[in-house]
Amino acid sequence: MLERNQLPLRPAAPGFAAAWVAVIAGASVALSLVFACVTPFVALTAVSAVVLPRRMALMAVLLAWLANQTVGYLVLGYPETFGSFAWGLAIGVAAFASLAAALGVLRLAAGLAVTMTGAFLAGFVAYEGMLFAATAVLPSGDAAFSAAVVAEVLLINTLAAIGLICLHAGAAASRAFVAAQPAPVLR
C-alpha cells in the first residue's frame, strides 16, 4: 500500500515523475479515443495533483489537454467552428481549475485515501462548475448538465481515477522491488 510520504513524488525520482507525465498524456490520448467528449480530465488532474510535484502536474494537465484536442480535431473530426474551439478552450480552463482545486486539498493534513478522495471531489466540482459557467456564453444542449449526464461523467472519471491509482501503485511497488534488489557484484 502506498503511504503519504510517497506522494507527491520527491525530486529524488525525476525520471519516475517525467514518466508519469508521459503516462498521463498517453492516458489522455487513449481515453479521448474511447470516450471522445467525456475525457476524464478530473481523474487525470486529481491523480496528477496527488502523485506529482506541482510543476510536473501542471505539465501533465497541459499535455493531456493538448493531446485531447489533437485527437479530437485530427482523429475524431471535431467540427472546426468557433463554438467547437471555444468549448475546447473552456475544457482546458476547466481542467486547470480542477487541478487548482485538487492541489488546494493537498494542504489538508489527512490520510492518503481522504486526500485522494478530497482532491477528486474538489476537482470534479471545479471542473463541472467551470463548464456549467461556460454555458452562459457558449452554445450548449439543454441536457448537457442533466443528472444522468453528470452521473455518467462522474462514473467515467471515478473508474479512470481508480485505474490510474492502480497503475501508480503498481509502478511504485515495482520501483520499490527494483530498489530492494542487491546490486550486482562486478569482478
N, C-alpha and C positions, 0 to 999 in steps of 0.2 A: 504494500500500500504506500502511496505517496505521502510524504509528510510536508507540512507547511514550509519547512526550510528548503525544500527542493523547488519551491515555486515562489516568485518567478525565478527563472534560471539566473544564476550568477554569472558575471562577466568571465569567470574562470572557464566557462563552457561556451565560448563564442561560436565554435563550429556547430555545436548542437543547436544553439539559438538560430543561427543562419539556416541550418537545415530545416528547422521548424517553420521559419518564414516561407521557405520553398514549399513545405507541406501545406501550409495554409493557402498559398497562391494556387497550388495544384488542386487542392480540395475545392477551391472556388471554381476552377475550370470544370472539374468533374461534376460538382453539384449544380453548376449552371446548365450543363448539358442535360442533367436528369430533371431538374425542377424548373428550368427556364426562368420564369418571372418570380419564383419564390426561392431564390438562392438564400440559404440560411446564414445571412450576414450576422445575425445575433449570436449564433453559435460560434462563428469564426471570430467575432470581436471579443466575446466573453472568454473564450479559451485563450486567445492571444493575450488579453489583459492579464490573465492569471499566470500563464506559463512563460511569458516573455518579458524582458525589460521593456520599459515604456517606449523607447525609440524603435525598438525592433517590432513592438506591437503596432505602432503607427505605420511602419513599413509594410508589415504583413497585411494590414487592412487596406492600405493604398494599393498594394499589388493584387489583393483579392478583388477589389472593386474594378481595377483596370482589366484584370483577367475576365471578370464577369461581363464587362461592357464589350470587350473584344470578342468573346464567344457570342454574345447577343447579336452584335452587328455583322460579324464576319461569318458565323456559322449558322445561327438560328434565324437570321434575316429580319431582325427588328426593323421596323419602318424608320426611314431616315427623315423624320419630321421634327419640327420644333418641339412638339409635345413629347415625343419619344426621347429626344436629347435632354429636355428639361427634367423628365422623370428619371433619367439616368443620373443626372446631377443630383436630384433630390435623394435618390437612393444612396449616393456617395456621402452626402451630408448626413443622412440618417445613420449610415454605418459608422461615421466618425462620432456622431452623438452617442451612439450605442457604446462605442469604445470608451468615450469620456465617462459615461455613467458607470460602466463596468470598472474602470480604473478608480473611480471615486469610492467604490465599495472596498477596494483593497486597503483603504485606510482604517477600516474597522478591525479590531482585534478579535478574530473568530477562527474557528477551525476551518480546515480546507473545504469540507463539504458545504458548510454555511457560506464561506467566501465564494465558492464557485456558484452556488445557487443564487446568492445575492447578486453577484456580477451578471449572471444570466438574466435574472428578473429585471434588474435595473436597466440592463442593455435592451431588453425586449420592450419595456415601457418607453424608453427614449426613442428607439427605432420606430415603433408603431406611432408614437406621438408626433415625430417629425414628418412621417409620411402622411398622417392624417392632416397635419397642418398644411402640407403641400397641396392637399385637395382644395384649399381655399382659392388657389391661383392657377392650378393645373387641371386639365381635363381628367375626369375620373368617373368610373361607373358607380351607380348607386349602391351596388352590392360589394364594393371593394373592401369595406370595413364591416361587413356583416359578421355576426357572431361565428357563423360557420367558417368564413374565410380566415378570421383572426385565429380561430381554434386550429385550423389546418396549418397556418403559418407557425403557430406555437408548437404543434406536434413535429413538424419538419425540423424546426430549429432545435427542439429537445433531442430528437433522435440524432441529429448531426453533432450536437454537443457531446452526447454520450459516446458516439463513435470517435470523436476527436480526443476526448479524455482517455478512452481506452487505448487509442493509438499512442498518446503521450505516455501513459503508464507503461505500455509495452516497451517503448523506446527508452524510458528512464530505467526500467528493470534490466533491459539488455545492456545499457551503458554501465549499470552497476555490476552486472555479471562480468562484462569485459574488464572493468576496472579491478575486479576481485581476482582475476586470473594472475598467477605469478608471472613475472617477466621471464622470457626465455634466457637460458644461460648460454652465452656465446663463448666458444672455445677457440 
